[in-house]
Amino acid sequence: MKKLRFLVSLTTRENDYQLEQAAAAQDASRRLGADLEILYAENDAITQSTQILKAVQAAPELRPDAIVFEPVGATALPQVARTAVGAGICWAVLNREAEYLSELRKTSRVPIFSISSDHKEIGKIQGQQFAALLPRGGSILYIQGPSENSAARDRTEGMHSALPSKIQVTALRGQWTEESAHKSISSWLRLNLARKGGIDLIGAQNDAMAIGARKAFEDSGRAEEREQWLRLPYTGVDGLPKTGQTWVRTGKLKATVLVPPNAGQAISMIADAIKAGSSVSERSYTVPSSFPALEKLARY
């Protein structure tokens, strides 16, 4: 089998999960002896589209054999996908449902599929964590990802499905980065909303935003107020060994949700399918879990 060339397109360098995706892709490529190029769209869908199209439209000897990408925008780039598949390039979408995949699979033999975290299950686990940490009810300040992002919407839906009615949620928006959560919390504090009702827990849809929220409270107000904010439990999602899991162990976060990176798995699935001349299932899912276990949180 010839040496394969993979292009991996990720959303931003400013997110620990995306960096873990890159590391997983590098590990898989080394194991397979494949060439790998990683691009970052810096949270801009137009940039991502342009970067991928440039690779697709390169001279045949320079084109990747497969494109693995985590979409920035809401559409998962259907026109770019059609162009890539038309050029005989394998196409894998990470962490997003893409309805156009079924159509492309009907007319092409190259592997075309999505592999995703189960975002509703992630949200459900986080909702269960909230319930365990606030058994008598209370109020949560909840930092979501971008409104146009289906992962953020699914995590919110899953969270609400597991949340008892005695827990109230105030939602803010972030962009999956520590900086964006810091700005969101700082703006919220300036509006004095913090003094209009007690908050019992800070939850975020990823660990980076949870830490950004914590740092915003560290930078705010009087010392007494800061201490009150920092005594609250903070939770996130991703649970990577060097960040989320470490932050739980050191007490910066009370809990996180473990979300296995899947870029390396996508690369391996493509390589195996090409080698065997076999097909790949249209959709695959990784399995999240609570860290620490829900039973341990219930004793908090």
N, C-alpha and C positions, 0 to 999 in steps of 0.2 A: 504493500500500500504506500502511495506517495506521502511525502511529508505534508501534513495538513496545515493550513493557515487559518487562524481564528481572529476575528475582530470582536472585542467585547466593548460595548458602549454602556457606561454607567452615568448616573445622574450628576454626581458632585464629588469632589475630593473632601468636602467639609462634613462628612458623615461617616461614622465608624463602621456602620454596616456596609456601606458601599466600598470602603477600603478592605473589609473582610471579603466581600465579593471578589475584588481584584486579586486578593491573596489566594482565594480558592481557585480562581481561573488560572493563576500562574502555577499553582501546584499541579492541577490537572494537565496543563499543557506540558510541563516538564516531564511528568510521568508518561505522557503519550509521545514525547519527542516532537511536539508540534510547535509551530511558530505562533506567537501571540502578540497582538497589538491591543492596548487598552486606551480608550478615549473617555474623557469626562465632558459632559455637556454643560456643567456648571448651572444646573437647574433651568436650562433654557431649551424649549422644545425645538425652536428653529435651528439653534446651534447643533442639536443632536441630529436633526434631519439632514442638515448640510454636511456634517461630518460623515454620516453613514453613506449618503449619496456619492460623496467624493470617492469613497472606497469602492462602491459598487461600479462606478463609471470609470474606474482606472483601467489601464491596459490589462488584458486577460491574465497575463503572467503575474500581475501585481494584486489581483483581486483576492479577497479572502474566500476560502471554501465555505465558511460559515460565519454568520453574524449572530451574536448572543447579546441581547440588550435589555436594559431595564428602562422603560419609557419615562420621560419627564412629564409629558402632557397626557391628556385624557384619551387620545385616539390610538396610541400604540403604532402610529405611522403606517397606515394601511397602504398608501401609495408607494412609499419607500419599500415596503415589504413586497409589493407586486413587482417592482423593478428588480429587486434583489433576486427573488425567486425566478423571475423571467431570465435572469442571467445565470441560473443554475446554482445559486448560493443557498445553502441551508439557512433556516431562519428560526431562532428561538427567542421567545418573549419571556422575560422574568417578572414575576410578581404582578401580573396583570392579566385579566381576561381580555382576549382579543377575538371578537366574533368573526372577523374576516379569515381566521385560520382555516375554518372548515371549507370555505370556498377555494382557498389556495391549495389545500390538500387534494382536492378533486382533480386538479389539472397538473400536478407536479409530483415527481417521484422523490425529490430531495426531502430530507427530514424537515418538517414544519410543525412546531408545537409550542406550548407554553408550559413552564414549570413555575409554580407559585407557592409562596407561603399561604396557608389557609387564613386569610385576614379576618374573616368572621370568627373563626375559632380563636385567633389571637385576641381579638376584642373581647370574646366571651371569657377567656381566661383572665384578662385584666379586670373585667367586671367582677369575676369571682374573687379576685384579690382585693378589690375595693370592699366587697361585702365582708370578707374575712377581717380586714383591717378596721372596718367601721361596723361592728355587729349591732350597735344600737342606732345606727343611722348617722346622718350628718351631711356635710356639703363638700363637694369636690371641685377643685379648679382643674379643668381638663384641657390639655393643649393638644389640638389635633394637627394633622398634616394638611396640605393644601386642599381646598374645597373641590378642585377639579380632579383630584387623585382618587381613583377607585379604591386603592388600598386604605386610604384614610377614611373613606365613607364606610367601607366594610368593617373596619375596626370599630368605628363608632356604633354601627348597627349591632355588631356582636357584643360590644360592651353594654349597651342598653338592654339587650336581651337577657343578660345575667344580673342586672343591677336591681336590687330591691327598691320598691317605691319610696322607702323611707330615706333613701340617699338622693340628694339633689345635685345637679351638675351645672356648673357654669363653664361654657366652652370658649376657648380662645384659639387662634390660628397661628401655626408656625410653618416653616418650610423644611422640616426634617433636620434642621441644623441647630447647634447650640446657640449661635448668635441670634437666629430668628426668634427663638423662645425667650431669650434675654430681652429682646426688644418688645416682644408681645407683653411680657409680664411688667416691664418697666412702664409701658404705656398704660396698662391697666391700673397700676398703682397711682400714676399721675392723675387718673380720673377719680381717685378716692373711692373706687368701688370696694376696695379692701375693707373699708370701715363701715360698709352698709350691711355686712352680714359675715358671720364667722365661717372660715374655711378650715376643714379638718384634714384634708389630704390634697396633695398635688400629684396629679397623674398626667403622663404625657404618652403620646403614641410611639415615641422611641426614646432611648436612653439619652441621646444627645440633647434632646429638648428638655428632658427632665433635669439634666445637669445645668442647662442654660437657665431654666427657671430658678433653680437653687441659687445660682450665682447672682441672678437679678435681685433676689431677696437679700443676699449677702451685701449687696451694694446699696440697699435702700434704707431710708428712715433712721429712726433712733435705734440705739443699741438694744433697748428692751423689745422694740418691735421686731428687730432682726432675729433676736433669740426666739421669739414666739414663732416666727415663720420657719426657722430652721429646725425647730423641734417637731414639726409636722412630718409625717411619713411621705416620701417621694417614691413614685414608681414609674417605670418606663417599659420599653419593649426593645428587643434584639438580643440582649444577654450574651454579648460576646465575651470571651475569656478575659481579655486585657482591659475591657471597659466595663460593660454592664455588670458582669459577675463580680469583678473586683470592687466596683462601687457598692454593690450589695454587701460584700464581705467587710468593707471598711465603714459601712454605715451611711454613706452618702445617699444611697437608695435603700428603701425598705424591701423592694421586690422588682423583678423584671420578668419578661416572658422570653424564653429561649427560642430564637428563630434561626434555624440552620441556614447558612448561605447556600445558594443553589446555582451560582454561575459555573462552578467547577463540575457539578453534576450534569448541567446542560451540555458542557463540552464533552464529557465522557459519553453521554447518551448519543450525541452526534457521531463521535468517533466509532462507537460500537455499531451503530446502524450502518455507517458507510462500510465498515469492515465486513459486516455480515450480510450486507445488501438487504437489510430488514427495515421495517417501518418502526415508527415511534408513536406511542399514544399521543393523542391530541393535547390532553391535559394531564399533568401530574402535580401532586401536592406534597410539600414537606409537612412534618408534624411538629407543632410548637408545644411547649410545656412551661409550667410555672417554676420560677426560681426565686426563693426557695419553694418547696412544696406547699400547697394550700393548707395542709394540716398544720404545718409549722407556723404559717402566717396567722392562723386562727388563734394561736396562743399569744399573739403580740400584745 
